[in-house]
Amino acid sequence: MRIIVALLLLANVTLFILTLLPGDSGEGSRMQQQVQPEKIKLLTPQEVAALGPAKVAALADVCVEFGPVSDADRAKILSELEPLALGRLLTQRRVEIDNGYSVSIAPFPNRNSAEARVAELRKQGVKEMLVADAGRGQFAVVFGSFRTEPPAQALADDLAKQGVKLVRVQSRQQPLTQTLLVVRDPQQPVVSRLKELQAQYAGTEIKVGNCVAAN
């Protein structure tokens, strides 16, 4: 009787051990068939952005960059984003843009004559402009700076429709410092709002990627 009990116990232990070993029809085999690394594709930032606000918002440890924008536009955009109460999730990064185009009236022989022209233009309803040093003792009235020519030309055309004369589009010779707005782990309403603002501010882009540690 003792021998029979011992044999039954040994058979049960053997069966238990066999269930732990990987086999063709076991759980381990099924997991190997389901996980196929060669079919996993890493998305580029552009592909991630194309996923749409909801899917972008679902990603972890992701930052959205918006811009670059001028100082005047930055103040407006920050005001637009204020209702979202981003707090510390929103940071700003200054960037230098080497190439681009400016929309301006130039040259003026001195700053006073340039500022007098600005005063005249304000009476015409033109709001966004500044006086800039054009070199060689001359000055210019600048309406905007862009990385590409189409938005610069579009602004020049709009100014012409307002009756502003002698506006010209020129390739910029000196680097321009502008601002990127960076939002960490944005929620869907934030991404949607940035896409709306992109349509309103020519030359801006939205980029999605890993957050860059501050220097």
PyMOL commands that set and color helices and strands:
alter all, ss='L'
color gray80, all
select helices_A, chain A and resi 2-20+27-34+37-39+45-49+53-58+71-84+87-89+111-123+149-161+188-200
alter helices_A, ss='H'
color red, helices_A
select strands_A, chain A and resi 62-69+90-97+101-108+130-135+138-146+168-171+176-184+205-210
alter strands_A, ss='S'
color yellow, strands_A
deselect
rebuild
show_as cartoon
